[in-house]
Amino acid sequence: MKTIEELAREAGFTAHECAVFNRNGNAITGRVTRFAALVRAEALRSVGMADPEKPAPEPKVDELLGAIAERESSSGVTQERLKELLSYDQETGEFRWRKYRASNTPAGSPAGTLAKGYRIISIDAAHYRAHRLAWLYMYGEWPRGYIDHINGNRADNRLSNLRVVDKLGNRLNVRKARSDSRSGVLGVHWNKRVGAWQARIKTDGQCRSLGYFRDEAEAHEAYLEAKRKEHPTCTI
C-alpha cells in the first residue's frame, strides 16, 4: 500500500504547500480533492475491493441490507451467547446482566450506556446497539436492514417499538429539527426575502415549497400534513 507521502506527491503537493495550506487553501483546493480521491482509492485496493476507477454496478437494496446482517453475524455474538449473558424484557425494552460483572455491576444490573440517545452494550470486547441486540435476542438472527424506533425515542427498545426499514425509511421517521436549525421547527424556516415562514418538504430526492405563512405554527402544520401523506414511515 502506498504511503500518505507518496499519494501526496502523486496529487501534486509540495512540502511548502502542505505547510501553508491553512493560509492559502483556495490555491490548492483541486489537489486536495485529488488527494482525497487517491487516498480512498488506495484504501479500497488495499482491502481487495474493485478497481475504483471502474464504475461498479449499483447494488440491489436486498444485497445492501443483507450485508448489514452479515457483518453483524460474523462479529461473534450469537443468540445463545446473548441469552447466556443478558436477559431482555420485551415489555420494557431493558437488558440486564444475568451474572456478576464487577463491584458496581452485580447480577441483575441494567446493561449498557447511552451514546447520542442510543443504548450501547459491550459484549466480549465488542460494542452493539441494544435495539439490534433485541432483534437478535427475540428472533435468533440479525435484522436485514435498519431498526427504526417507531416513536422516535432512540432509547425505547421495547419490541413493539422496533421495526425493520431501509435507510430512507429510517431517516424519514424524524420528529424534530436538526440541532443546527435556526427555527428549531421541523420543516420550517424564515424566508427573509418574502418576510414569512416557509414550509418545505423533500420527497423522492426533490425539495419543494409548501407555501408561506405569517405564523410559524401554521407553517409547521402544513409540513406535518404533507409529511404524513408522503413519508410512509412517518409516525408523527
Summary of the structure (lengths in Angstrom):
residues: 236
radius of gyration: 23.8
end to end distance: 49.3
largest distance: 63.1
contacts: 598
relative contact order: 0.08
helix: 38%
strand: 22%
